[in-house]
Amino acid sequence: MRDVVKKYDNGTTALRGVSVSIEPGEFAYIVGPSGAGKSTFIRSLYREVKVDKGRLKVAGFDLLKIKKKEIPYLRRSVGVVFQDYKLLPRKTVYENIAYAMQVIGERPHVIKKRVMEVLDLVGLKHKVRAFPNELSGGEQQRIAIARAIANSPKVLIADEPTGNLDPENSWEVMNLLERINLQGTTVLMATHNSQIVNTLRHRVIAIENGRVVRDEAEGEYGYND
């Protein structure tokens, strides 16, 4: 990101000249108070939000020049995990993960092999035929992570991934994100969880009022909320 600006139609300026470089294989937390611009920052990285000015390149894609038809290819390189899981309720665990690969035209035998690989990684192979409503919150989030990494993305974006979880499940999810990062995937995580940030030390990028106010190699959370 170089001098990135995003202003919404209602007059709110969410990003005010943000410049950040994140290298392949890094793990970085995005922190800051509510309404600081974290969500816009995160959503701009997978082109859910289109920024107005500046330069923004993610996984080799220029996000100010990208064409609509190219966005699915960007999202093949960028996996996303949400606070509320966003699993498809009428599909099984297998079908939820497979769907991420079907939409890009992957072959059935490749899908089957990869689904079982990522389920093994998140420790939920035994839940392959379960539906989301049969899983705990922690299990749903681990399935959401499995789906996000099914296409072996270069970058994994986690938007408050522990926000709905109790401490035990939060640590399970964090251990999983750490393992994925150790395998070479760049991980960016927006979070309000000070305990996680202060315990599992990584780079901390703090955003306030649409600007980067802190960028520390092994920073602390630094907020009260």
Helices and strands as residue ranges (DSSP letters): E 2-7, E 13-18, E 27-31, H 38-45, E 53-55, E 57-58, E 61-62, G 68-70, H 71-77, E 78-81, H 93-102, H 108-121, G 125-127, G 132-134, H 137-148, E 155-159, H 167-182, E 186-190, H 194-199, E 203-208, E 211-216
